[in-house]
Amino acid sequence: MSLGWAGAIGPAVLLAGFLYAALEDWRIREVSDRLWLLLSVIGAGAGYLVWAAPTPLGLGVWTLMSAFVIEHLLPWDVALERRQSWLPGAVEVAAYAGVGLAVFVLAWRFGIGSGGVTPAVIAVLLSVYFARALFELGVLYGGADAKALMTAGILVPLFAAPVVPVPANAVGLLGLTPFPVVVLIDAALFSLAVPIALAVRNLLDGNFTFPRGFTGYVIPVEELPRRFVWVRDPFLHGEEEAVESTEEDVALRRRQADELRAKGATEVWVTPQIPYVVLLFVGSVAAVLAGNLLFDLLAAL
């Protein structure tokens, strides 16, 4: 099904926005929530033209889902946390349960389709749940990664029309899969290049040992404050302390470099802080061009 010119808004904005986010993530390993908010607002607005059913119910449910995504990008929890530390968490649990229950009841009552709850609405809901679950499980390390997937969900809930022709079976599965899931699967496939590249680097430097040769490399201690890395060997107390900004991260590595120099160390084994938004951008490009690469591969076998 062709969605016309309006249907191109979401993919175009997503690719442009993710490119900018990838450059920021590569440069400072940090992406501002303002970018995700801007992209999500655009996605919500475009969704009224593309994804919302032209009925009071359809427009209302799309508004609910748009608000559900956007609330993750607003600092509404700060004031509540000042009153009670547990209050933001309780409100968010209630929101997750309430929105999910509302969509389920409406889909049960009015059905799934143009006359009820559209598949795109369900895809957005599943995308938010999926991203949040991966974040809570530690699969997505940074909040920016989860917010990127939620933003992708509101911009492009479903995308079953890849630019490059793919097997029919793959297209059928693609039409049932929320777009952020496709992006994440494609990004995960490209992420396999990271351990291979590390192994090649270590082999060329004569530092390869199994298995850590696939996860890190050696750098001079003097370079530590200028690199986005985690110190692994020698072990330093406090190396896993939480950091919430680029400035805190750089300050941590400066302290670690000072401690290593005090111990007489000249080299240190590190693992890179992977700029995962870069991989999500590559995954989004692959998803728009060829859909789910894993589906394509399995369908071709």
N, C-alpha and C positions, 0 to 999 in steps of 0.2 A: 504494500500500500504506500503510495506516495503521499507525503505530507506537505508538498508544495514548498514555496519559498519560506513560509513561516517555520516549517520543520527543519530548515537549515540553520536557523538562528542558534539553537541549542548547541549542535556540534561545532559550529564556527566559534561561538563565544567560549565554549569549553576548551578547544584547542589553543586559542589565543591566550586565555587566562591561565591555562596549565603551563604554557610555554613561559610566561612571565614568572609564575610560581616556581617553575623548575630552575630558572636562572637565579632567583633569589635563594632557593634552597641550596644550590651549588655554591653560591657566593658567601652566604652567611649561615646556612643551615637553619633558616628561620623564615616563615611566611606569615605575613600579617593577616589577622582575622578579617581586616577590612577588605582584602581581596576576595576572600571566600564569601563575605557578605554581599559585596557588589555582584559577584557572579550568581549567587543564589537569588538575589532580587531580580536580576535579568531573567534567570530561568523561571522564576515564579510568574513574572509578567508574560513571558513568551508562552508559558504553559496554558494560559487562558485561551490562546489562539490555537494551540496544537493538541494539548492533552486533556483538557477539561471538557466534559460533556456539556453541551449548550443548554443545560437545564438548571433550575435552582439547586437541585441536589448536586449535580456535577460541579458547578461553580463553587458551592459551599465546601464540598469535600476537597477540592483542589486548594482552596484557601486554607483549610485545616492542615493539609500536608505541607504547604509552603511555609506556614507559620511553624510547624514542627521542625522543619529543617533550619529555618532562620534562627530559632531560639538557641540553637547550639552555638551561634556566632555572636551573640549579644551578652554583655556582662551582667545579666540580670541577677546572677547568683551572689554577686559581691555584697550587696546590701543585706540579703538574707543571711549570709554567712556571718556578718557582724552581729546579728541577733542570736543565732544559734548555729553552730557548726554543722549540725546534722540536717538543717532545714533545706538547703539546696538539693541535697541528695534525695530527700523525701519528696520534694516537689517534682524532681525529674523522674523518679520512679512512677509517681502518679501520672505524669504526662505520658510516659511510654505506655503504661497500662491503659490509660484512658483513650489515647488516640488509637491504639491497636484494637481495643474493644469497640470503639465507635465505627471503625472501618469494617470490622467483622460483622457487626449487627446490621449496618447499612447494606453490605454485600449480601447478607442472608435475606434481608427484607426486600431489597429492590433488584438483586442480581448483579452480575458482573458484565459490564458492557456499556454501550452508549446510553442506555436508559437507567443505569444505576451507578455502581462504582467501576470506573474504567480500570483496565489492567495497568495503565500508567500509574495510577494512584497507589495500587498495591505494590508496584515495583519501587516507587519512592519509599514507601513504608518499609519494605524488606531491605532496601539499601541502607536506610538509617539503622535498623536493627543489626544488620550485617556489619557495618562499619563500627558501631559501638561495641559489639561483641568482640570483634578482633582487637579493638583498642584495650578493652578490659582484660582480655586474655594475654596481652603483651605481644600479639603477633604484629600489630602496628605500634611501633615504639613511640612515635610522636603524635600529638594531637592534630597537627597539620595534616597528617596522612588520613586520619579518620574524617576530618572536615573536608578534605579533598574528595573523598568518596561520596560523602553526603551531598556535596555541591554538584558532583557529576550526576547524582541521582535526580536532582531537581532540574538540571539543565537537559539531561538526556535520560529519561527513565528507561526507555526501551529503544533498541536500534537494530532492526533486522534487515537493513539495506546497505551492506558494506559496499564500498566503491569497487573493490576488486571482486570479480565473480568467484564464489566459493561453492562447494558441494551443496546440493539441495538439502541433504540431511542436516548439515551444519546450520543452514539458514533457519530450518525449522526449530532447532534447539535454541538458536540465537533469539528468536522471537519470544521465547518463554523465559529468558534469562535477564534479570535487571542489568542494565548497562554497566554500573560500577563493578559488578561481579566479573563481567567480561574484561573490563579494564584491569582489575586486580590479577586475574589469571594470566593475561598477556604480560603484565608487569613482572609477575613471578617467573615466567618463562625467561624473560630478558635478564632477570636478576641472576640466573645461573651463570651468566658471563662473569660475574664478579669473582667468585672463587677461582674460576679458570684463569682470569687475569692475574690474580694474586699469586697463584701457583707458578705461572710463567715468569712473573717478576722475581720470585724467590729462586727459581731455577737459574735464571740469568745472573742473579747476585750471589749464587752459591749458598743461599740460606734456607733451602727447602728441607723441611722435615715433616713427616706425616703425623698427625693430620693438620697441625697448625699452619702448615705452609699454604693451606687453602683459606685461612681466615685472617692473616695479618702479615706484617713485614717489619723490617728493622729501619729505624731512622736515627739520626744523631739527636742527642738530647737537646742540643741548641735549637733544633727545628721544632720541637714539641709545641711551643706556644703559637706557632704559625700554622699548625695542622689541625684538621678536624678529625681527631682520633681518640681512642680509649687506650690507656696504658695497661698492658697485660703482663709484661715481664721486664724488670722485676716488679713484684706486687707492691702496691703502695696503699696504705690505709687511707680510706676516704676516696679512693678512685671511683667508686660507684655512687658517690653522693649525687643527689638529684640536682640538675641544673635546669633552669627554665628560660634562659636567654643566651644569646651568643656571648654577651659580655661576661656572664657567669661562667660559661664554658671556657672562654679564653683565660679568665682569672684562675680557674681550677688547673689548667695545664701549665700556667706560669708557676703556680705553687708546686706542682709535681716536678717541673724541670729544676726548680731550686733544690728540692729534696733529693733528686737524683744526682745533681752535681755535688751536693754535700756528701753523698755516699761514694763519690768517685766514679760514677757511671758516665760513660761517653756515648753509649747507644742504648736504645730501648725498643722492645718488641711491642708493637701497637696493632690494633684492629681499626679499620676506617669507620667513621660515622657515615654510613651510606645515606646520601641525599635521596630518600625514597620517593619524594615528589618528582624527581627527575625520571625515575623508573615509571611512575604513574603517568607522566606525560608521554613517554615512549609507548606505554601500554595503551593510552587513549588514542594515539595516532594509529597504532596497529589495529585497535578495535574499530575505528572508523573506516580504515582501509580494507581490513580483511576479517572483521568480526573476532570471534573467539578462536585464537590460533590452535588451541588444544582440540576444539571441536573440528576445526578444519583438518587437522592431522589425522584424527581418528576416523573422520568421514572418508578420507582419501585412502585409508588402508583397506 
